């Protein structure tokens, strides 16, 4: 898709959306979306985020060891995932509220070779690599996608899922305070809520797409731009967007070792995460600790004068005091 996936196969600049569709939209954490973002990073034809570059430093050497000499992998990546393009069958919107990777991989595997080949070929400005014309295209793509998931994403998936869930909490809280414009504006580069049922997906000059009656999903990833996707007849549309930077950057969340020894590892983690104000719910999602545990540690940090709190709309946000800033500063 052109800018439909980093836009997906069709190109769009504006979606017309009903109030009911917007009100019924939901955030979904998709293992496949994050895996495809990793495939795009391995392919090297899309921009990468800071967290992806750190991830590539670790995983690119073993990826090259396994797939560098494979006759299929790199031609596939460089053709199915091009600048402003990802073939539709790689980015099907999830059909459940909490999809597993196995479910999403089965949906990919159900694609016929001819359909996948047609999607790859759409707007392709060069001949299709001969290896992609051979039988078994989708099966080989499934093998590659599954390897990337198992070896580079799944080991870190619990942390990533918490990061995405915290991002969703932050955006949901923003919705309660500022409406859909506060959530959608800047969700991904070029995206804006224009009002009157109009959602600008990107800044490209393409005919609008009417998604009235469709379900709308928002999927966070660690990629820097995201994409949009749908399956015909178009009853589900998805917007894949970059997770908020300070959440997606693993280095920004590691507490100093000395601080962990001084006040304990969980309190040090909470204090480090408060580099920007956060609610208790966000901290629970980020840390994976229970509400009672996080609340108890916040009370200790409050009593010690390391954090303060303030109300923002319906949420209570915690933030570091100057003393907390000094303690949490990297050494």
C-alpha positions, 0 to 999 in steps of 0.5 A: 500500500502506498502510504496506506501502509506507511502508508498499504495498496491504495493511496489516501489522504483523507478518511470520512468517518461517522461519529458512530465509527469514531465512538466505537473505535478501539486501541489494539496491541498487535504482535504482527504489527510490531513484527512487520515494523521489525521487518521494515527495519531489517529491509532498510528502506524505511526510517527507523526510530531510536529504539529500533536502531538499538534493537537493530544493533543487537539483532541485525547480525544474527538476521544476516547470518540466517537470512543474508544468503537466502535467495528469497528473504532480501528480494522479498523485503526490498520488494514487498516493503518499499518506501511508502509501501507495505504489501497488504497481506502483511498488514491485515487488521486484527479481527479480535480485541487481543490478537495473538501472533499465531492468530495473525500469522494464520491470517497471513498464511491464508493469503493465496500466492497470486493475491500476495504477488498482485499486492507486491506488484502494485505500483512496482516500478521495476520487474518482480524478482524471479524468486517471487514468481516461484510457487510457495511465496506466502509460505516462505514469507510466513517462515521469514515473519515467524523467524523475526517474531520468535528470535527478535520480538517475542523475547522482549514482547512482555515489555513491549506490550506494557509500553504499548498499553501505557501509551494507550492509557495515556491517549485514552486519558487525553481523550477524556480531557480534550476529545478526539482532536487531542488524541488524533492530532499528531498520532502519526506524521501528517495525521490531523482531525479536521472535524466534520467527520474528516480525518486527515491520514497524511498530507498526500493529495488523493481522493478521500475514502469513506469508512462509514460503517467500518470498525476503526482500530489504532495499533501502536508500534515502535516504528517512527511513522506507522501505516494504515491498512484495511481488508476489502470489503473494508469493514475494518480499518486500522491506523498503525502509529508510532508509540510515544517516544519516551515510552518506546525508548528503553534506555530512558527507563533504566534506573541508575544502579546506585538509585536502585540500591538506595531506594529499592529497584521498584521505587527507582523504576517508578521514579525514573519513569516519572521523567514526564508526568504519568498517572498511576494507571500508566505506571501500572501498565509500564512496570507490570506491577499491581495497582496496590504495589505501584500506589504504595511506592508512590506514597513512599516517594511522596512522603520522601519529597521525591515526587508531587502530584497534580490533577489533569482533567480526570487524571492525577499525574505524578511528577518528580520534584527537584530532589527527585530529579537530582536522584534520578539523574544519570551518573 
